[in-house]
Structure formats: structure tokens, C-alpha cells
Amino acid sequence: MKQLIEVQLRGEVRKNVEEQVVQFTDIVKQQLEEEMKTQVDKSLETVTEDLQKVRTSLTTAEAQAKEQREKEDRRNNLILYSVPESGEDRGQERNKKDREFCLQLFNYVLQAGIDDNDILRSFRLGRWNGEGNMRPLMVQLASY
């Protein structure tokens, strides 16, 4: 009888130990999962902050590059004042006369050696209101 009680007690103790081990492993698993989750959350927050910083610096760099390109484009612009304006009715004819004037000015007066391909655009600033108007002439050159 004594042996039977010992065997039963050992069985119950073993069962209790196994239950305690299972409970302990579940608790440890849960704690590890929570700790991993908090570490992952912290890492994600850090990555998100870094991404935001990169986006901000990229936006700033793009704005600076755009401004620099605009400055480079404007560097090739000339504004000529007091240039007589043609009395032609059609805008294309007036623009053609302006280009001819610019080529004569650059080649014969300034002796710059510019041909028609060096002038990207030429146009008058302001509104045309008929003959006798002396609007400034904007000339965009292909290179500095």
C-alpha cells in the first residue's frame, strides 16, 4: 500500500511539475513576444523618422536643384531696351524683325559672332498696343 501511495504521489507531482513547466513556458513565450513586439515597434518608429528626414532632405535638394537650373537658364537671358518695334500686324513678322535686329546688333556692332541657332527665343515683354510702342526685348541665348 505504501508503494502504491508513493507511486500515486510521484505521478501527481510529475503531473503538477509538467503543468508548471507548460505554464512557465507559456509565460516566457508571452513575455518574449511582447518584448520583441516593443523592439520591433521602436525600430519601426526609428525607420519612419529616418524616412521622414530623408524625404525632407530630398525635397530640399530638389528645390535647390530647381532653383539652380532656373538661375542657369536666366543667366543666358538678355533684355534689350529702346529697340524699335516693327509696325507689322502679325506677331510672327514682328518677331522675325526682332531676331534680325538682334543678329545685326550682336554680329556687326558687338562682333560677337552669333548665328540664328544661338538665339533660342526672342520676344517682347508687355502688351503690344500698336505702332510706336517700345517694349523691352527679351533674348534667350543657347549658351553663356
Secondary structure, DSSP 8 states (H G I E B T S, - for coil): -HHHHHHHHHHHHHHHHHHHHHHHHHHHHHHHHHHHHHHHHHHHHHHHHHHHHHHHHHHHHHHHHHHHHHHHHHHTEEEE-S------SSHHHHHHHHHHHHHHIIIIIS-----GGGEEEEEESS---STT----EEEEES--
